Amino acid sequence: MKLSSFESLPIGAGNQVTATASGNGRIIYAWSTAFPGRPYAAIQLTGGDASIGLVASTQWISPIYGVQALTVPAFVPDGDILSVVQTGS
């Protein structure tokens, strides 16, 4: 994500886009420092969005749906709130 010169991400937030293994799609990661209650609030505000979870080591864990079948890349800090969306295959 490229921001204009007067815009910036909040402190502790980041994002990165990577190619899928086939190269035909993209995986979009967006993360931020997790404060108590924020993951639950974000999921409630989005109507149960399954793309939101927390990072524990290299696991992506949804407070509602449990451990997800995705290994989180090392560039996402442990303990952060994370949203992951894949497009294509």
C-alpha positions in Angstrom: 0.0 0.0 0.0 1.5 3.3 -1.0 0.3 6.3 1.0 0.6 9.9 -0.1 3.1 12.2 1.6 0.6 13.4 4.1 -0.8 10.0 5.0 0.8 7.4 7.3 -0.1 4.1 8.9 -0.8 4.2 12.6 2.1 3.4 14.8 2.5 -0.4 15.1 0.5 -1.1 11.9 1.7 -2.6 8.7 0.7 -4.4 5.6 2.2 -6.5 2.9 1.1 -8.3 -0.3 2.7 -11.5 -1.4 2.1 -13.9 -4.3 0.3 -17.2 -3.8 2.4 -20.4 -4.4 0.9 -20.7 -7.9 1.7 -17.1 -8.7 -1.9 -16.6 -9.9 -3.2 -14.9 -6.8 -2.2 -12.6 -3.9 -2.3 -12.8 -0.2 -2.9 -9.5 1.6 -1.8 -9.2 5.2 -2.7 -6.2 7.4 -1.7 -6.0 11.0 -1.5 -3.8 14.0 -0.7 -3.9 17.7 -3.4 -5.8 19.5 -4.9 -4.2 22.6 -7.1 -6.1 25.0 -10.6 -6.7 23.5 -9.8 -5.2 20.0 -9.9 -8.5 18.1 -13.3 -9.3 19.5 -14.6 -5.8 18.8 -13.3 -5.9 15.2 -15.0 -9.3 14.6 -18.2 -8.0 16.1 -18.1 -4.8 14.1 -17.6 -6.8 10.9 -20.4 -9.3 11.5 -18.1 -12.2 12.3 -15.4 -11.6 9.7 -13.3 -14.8 9.5 -10.3 -12.8 8.1 -9.5 -11.3 11.6 -7.3 -13.1 14.2 -4.3 -12.9 16.3 -0.7 -14.0 15.7 0.8 -16.5 18.1 4.3 -17.6 17.0 3.6 -18.5 13.3 0.0 -19.4 13.8 -3.1 -17.3 12.9 -5.7 -17.7 15.6 -9.3 -16.5 15.4 -10.8 -15.7 18.8 -14.0 -17.2 17.4 -12.9 -19.8 14.9 -9.7 -21.1 16.5 -6.4 -21.9 14.8 -6.5 -21.3 11.1 -4.6 -23.4 8.5 -2.2 -20.6 7.5 1.4 -20.1 8.6 2.0 -16.5 9.4 5.1 -15.0 7.7 7.9 -13.8 10.0 7.3 -10.1 9.0 4.1 -10.1 11.0 4.9 -9.4 14.7 3.9 -12.0 17.3 0.8 -10.9 19.3 -0.5 -8.5 16.7 -4.1 -8.5 15.4 -4.0 -9.7 11.8 -6.4 -9.7 8.8 -5.5 -12.0 5.9 -7.3 -12.1 2.5 -6.4 -14.2 -0.5 -7.4 -13.4 -4.0 -7.0 -16.0 -6.8 -5.3 -19.3 -6.3 
